[in-house]
């Protein structure tokens, strides 16, 4: 018996599989064929979801599979993921038994578990996701973890292929917020654009660095694909000549564990809001954001509602790439 194919982090996806997934996403766009008839896909969510859950449920319906949604703490036992602990606290079941049992009932699993944002080293290990993958005997797809959001990154790459279609300067820019957010989406976007061979610039204020290991891996990927990866604290300079502006807020890891200090930090650079003046510095760039987005905090209405915005096309691409990963997990090619 071969080991199941898990999609946990985009950095583990080799180039042939990457190309296969994006090619299959195009083939499966608007397809409603029973390619997965009789298959069952279980989704376990520790955190809320709009696009991810909906896209997987619709993808399963379109392809003939049955989707099962489970919300931890809302109809599903609270789960423990650490090994060797005495479970005399709030967690009623261990991931080993929970995912072990689910693996005997479904053909594939998905898991969403956000960063704890208390300890960057702990988040970097992605303990919950890794524990679930160890316990699962069927393919496990990450529906966003502490460090990566693979399906968002795939949709981002597909969107730029569709809208630009060539190597381009892509700016992943930090944006203000009302509270500190995880690094996962910024990591996924940076990795995806590097995998595509774009010239990626990650712009953020001092103190908002992404995880060093992710940046090092993305730099190698970009170089291998003929592109580049740079970081800067000068957003205005970064925007010059950009064809893609990807806005996302994330917290400063130096304030992990201190919510008040983290909130003050993300609120201390309101001038990083993406407004028409910022977009005017670019080379007629498209504007991207993973959603949900806070209007007037992250991006001005004029940009979000304007002709440069492709955020709804980007969201729709989630359905296409999630059909592709489902098929890959189930061993089916369209």
C-alpha positions in Angstrom: 0.0 0.0 0.0 1.4 3.4 -1.0 1.5 6.3 1.4 -1.4 8.7 0.9 -0.7 12.1 -0.8 -0.9 14.9 1.7 -1.0 18.6 0.8 0.3 20.4 3.9 2.6 23.2 2.7 3.2 24.5 -0.8 7.0 24.2 -0.2 6.6 20.4 -0.4 4.9 20.5 -3.8 7.4 19.7 -6.6 7.3 21.4 -10.0 5.6 18.5 -11.9 2.8 18.2 -9.3 2.5 22.0 -9.2 2.0 22.2 -12.9 -0.4 19.2 -12.8 -2.6 20.9 -10.2 -2.8 24.2 -12.1 -3.4 22.5 -15.4 -6.2 20.3 -13.8 -7.7 23.4 -12.3 -8.2 24.9 -15.8 -9.5 21.6 -17.2 -12.0 21.3 -14.3 -13.3 24.9 -14.4 -17.1 24.8 -14.8 -17.0 21.0 -15.0 -19.8 19.0 -13.4 -18.8 15.5 -14.1 -19.1 12.6 -11.6 -15.3 11.9 -11.6 -15.4 11.3 -7.9 -18.7 9.4 -7.7 -18.9 7.3 -4.5 -16.0 9.1 -2.8 -16.3 10.8 0.6 -14.4 13.9 1.8 -14.4 14.9 5.5 -13.5 18.4 6.6 -12.5 19.3 10.1 -12.5 23.0 11.0 -10.9 24.4 14.2 -11.6 27.9 12.8 -14.3 29.6 10.7 -14.5 29.4 6.9 -16.4 30.9 4.0 -14.6 30.3 0.7 -12.6 27.2 1.7 -15.6 25.3 3.1 -18.0 26.4 0.3 -15.5 25.7 -2.5 -14.9 22.1 -1.2 -18.6 21.4 -0.7 -19.4 22.7 -4.2 -16.4 20.9 -5.7 -17.6 17.6 -4.1 -21.2 18.2 -5.4 -19.9 19.0 -8.9 -17.6 15.9 -9.0 -20.1 13.5 -7.5 -18.4 13.1 -4.1 -20.1 13.5 -0.6 -18.7 16.2 1.7 -18.9 16.0 5.5 -18.3 19.1 7.5 -17.2 19.0 11.2 -16.6 22.0 13.4 -14.4 21.5 16.4 -16.2 22.7 19.5 -19.5 23.1 17.6 -20.7 19.6 17.1 -17.3 17.9 17.2 -15.3 17.0 20.4 -12.6 19.4 21.3 -9.4 17.7 20.1 -5.9 17.3 21.7 -2.9 17.0 19.4 0.0 16.7 21.8 1.5 13.3 22.6 2.2 12.2 26.1 -0.2 14.5 27.9 -2.7 13.4 30.5 -6.0 14.5 29.0 -7.6 15.8 32.2 -8.4 19.2 30.6 -11.0 20.4 28.1 -10.1 18.1 25.2 -12.3 15.0 25.1 -10.5 13.2 22.2 -7.0 12.9 20.8 -6.3 13.6 17.1 -4.9 10.1 16.9 -8.3 8.5 17.6 -10.3 11.2 15.9 -8.5 11.2 12.6 -7.8 7.5 12.9 -11.5 6.8 13.0 -12.4 9.3 10.3 -9.8 7.7 8.0 -11.9 4.5 8.1 -15.0 6.3 7.0 -13.9 8.7 4.2 -11.5 8.7 1.2 -9.9 12.0 2.0 -9.7 14.6 4.8 -9.2 18.3 5.1 -8.1 20.2 8.2 -8.1 23.9 9.1 -6.2 24.9 12.2 -5.0 28.5 12.5 -1.8 29.7 14.3 -1.9 30.0 18.0 0.1 33.2 17.8 1.7 32.6 21.2 5.0 31.0 20.1 6.5 31.4 16.6 8.6 28.3 17.0 5.5 26.2 17.9 3.6 27.7 15.0 6.5 27.0 12.6 6.2 23.3 13.5 2.5 23.2 12.5 1.9 20.7 15.3 -1.8 20.2 14.8 -1.6 19.7 11.1 1.4 17.3 11.4 -0.3 15.3 14.1 -3.4 14.9 12.0 -1.3 13.8 9.0 0.4 11.2 11.0 -2.9 9.8 12.3 -4.6 9.8 8.9 -4.4 6.8 6.6 -6.1 8.7 3.8 -4.9 11.9 1.9 -5.0 15.0 4.1 -5.4 18.4 2.6 -4.6 21.6 4.6 -7.5 24.0 4.6 -5.1 26.6 6.2 -2.7 25.9 9.0 -0.4 28.0 11.2 2.1 28.5 8.5 0.5 28.1 5.0 -2.8 28.2 3.1 -2.0 26.0 0.1 -5.3 26.3 -1.7 -5.2 30.1 -1.4 -1.7 30.1 -2.9 -2.7 27.9 -5.7 -5.7 30.1 -6.5 -3.4 33.2 -6.4 -1.0 31.6 -8.9 -3.8 30.6 -11.2 -5.3 34.1 -11.0 -2.1 35.7 -12.1 -1.6 33.2 -14.9 -5.1 34.1 -16.1 -4.8 37.9 -15.8 -1.1 38.5 -16.6 0.1 35.3 -18.3 3.8 36.0 -18.0 6.7 36.6 -15.6 5.9 39.8 -13.7 6.9 41.9 -10.7 4.5 40.9 -7.9 4.4 42.9 -4.6 3.1 41.2 -1.5 2.5 44.1 0.7 1.7 44.2 4.4 -1.4 46.2 5.2 -2.9 47.7 8.4 -5.5 45.9 10.5 -7.4 46.2 13.8 -5.7 43.1 15.2 -2.7 40.9 14.5 -3.4 38.1 12.0 -1.4 34.9 11.2 1.3 34.6 8.6 -0.2 31.7 6.7 -1.7 33.6 3.7 1.3 35.8 3.2 3.5 32.7 3.3 1.3 30.9 0.7 1.2 33.9 -1.7 4.9 34.5 -1.5 5.7 30.8 -2.0 3.2 30.5 -4.9 4.5 33.5 -6.8 8.1 32.3 -6.2 7.1 28.8 -7.5 5.7 30.6 -10.7 9.1 32.3 -11.3 7.8 35.8 -10.7 10.0 38.7 -9.4 8.5 38.8 -5.9 8.9 41.7 -3.5 7.7 41.4 0.0 7.1 44.8 1.5 6.4 45.4 5.2 7.3 47.8 8.0 10.2 46.9 10.2 9.3 44.3 12.7 6.8 42.5 10.5 9.2 40.0 8.9 7.9 36.7 7.6 9.3 33.4 8.9 12.9 33.1 7.9 12.7 29.5 6.7 9.8 30.3 4.4 11.6 33.2 2.9 14.7 31.1 2.3 12.8 28.4 0.6 10.8 30.8 -1.5 14.0 32.5 -2.6 15.4 29.2 -3.9 12.2 28.4 -5.6 12.1 31.8 -7.4 15.7 31.5 -8.5 15.0 28.0 -9.9 12.1 29.4 -11.9 14.0 32.3 -13.3 12.6 34.9 -10.9 13.7 36.6 -7.7 12.6 37.3 -4.2 13.5 40.5 -2.2 12.2 42.1 0.9 12.0 45.8 1.7 10.6 48.3 4.2 10.0 50.8 1.5 6.6 50.2 0.0 6.6 53.1 -2.4 9.8 51.9 -4.0 8.5 48.4 -4.1 5.3 49.4 -6.0 7.2 51.0 -8.9 6.8 48.9 -12.0 4.6 46.3 -10.2 2.1 44.4 -12.3 0.4 42.7 -9.2 -0.3 44.2 -5.8 -1.2 41.6 -3.3 -2.3 43.1 0.1 -2.4 41.2 3.3 -2.1 42.0 7.0 -0.1 39.9 9.4 1.1 40.3 12.9 4.6 41.1 14.3 6.0 37.9 15.8 7.8 40.0 18.4 4.4 40.7 20.0 3.2 37.0 20.0 1.4 36.4 23.2 0.6 40.1 23.8 -2.7 40.9 22.0 -2.7 44.5 23.1 0.8 45.2 21.9 0.1 43.3 18.7 -3.0 45.3 18.0 -1.1 48.6 18.6 1.6 47.4 16.2 -0.8 46.6 13.3 -2.6 49.9 13.8 0.6 52.0 13.9 1.1 52.2 10.1 -2.2 53.5 8.7 -0.3 54.9 5.7 0.2 51.4 4.4 -3.5 51.2 3.4 -3.6 50.5 -0.3 -5.3 53.5 -1.9 -5.4 55.0 -5.4 -2.1 56.9 -4.8 -0.4 53.6 -4.0 -1.8 51.9 -7.1 -0.8 54.9 -9.2 2.9 54.0 -8.5 2.5 50.7 -10.3 2.6 49.6 -13.9 -1.3 49.3 -14.2 -1.2 46.5 -11.6 -4.1 44.3 -10.7 -5.1 44.3 -7.0 -5.4 41.1 -5.1 -6.5 40.1 -1.6 -7.5 36.7 -0.2 -10.6 38.0 1.5 -12.2 38.7 3.9 -10.9 42.2 3.8 -11.7 45.3 5.9 -12.6 48.2 3.7 -11.0 51.5 4.6 -8.4 49.7 6.8 -6.6 47.4 4.4 -7.7 48.9 1.1 -9.6 51.9 0.0 -13.1 51.4 -1.5 -11.9 53.1 -4.7 -9.3 50.4 -5.3 -11.4 47.4 -4.1 -14.4 48.4 -6.3 -12.3 49.7 -9.2 -11.2 48.1 -12.4 -7.8 46.9 -11.0 -9.5 44.7 -8.4 -9.6 41.0 -9.2 -10.5 39.8 -5.8 -13.7 38.1 -6.8 -12.1 36.3 -9.7 -9.4 35.3 -7.3 -12.0 33.9 -4.9 -13.8 32.0 -7.7 -10.5 30.3 -8.6 -10.6 28.6 -5.2 -13.3 26.3 -6.6 -11.1 25.3 -9.6 -7.9 24.6 -7.6 -9.8 22.7 -4.9 -11.4 20.5 -7.5 -7.9 19.8 -8.7 -6.5 18.9 -5.3 -9.5 16.7 -4.5 -8.9 14.8 -7.8 -5.2 14.4 -7.0 -5.9 13.2 -3.5 -8.4 10.6 -4.8 -6.1 9.4 -7.6 -8.3 10.8 -10.5 -7.1 12.8 -13.5 -9.7 14.7 -15.5 
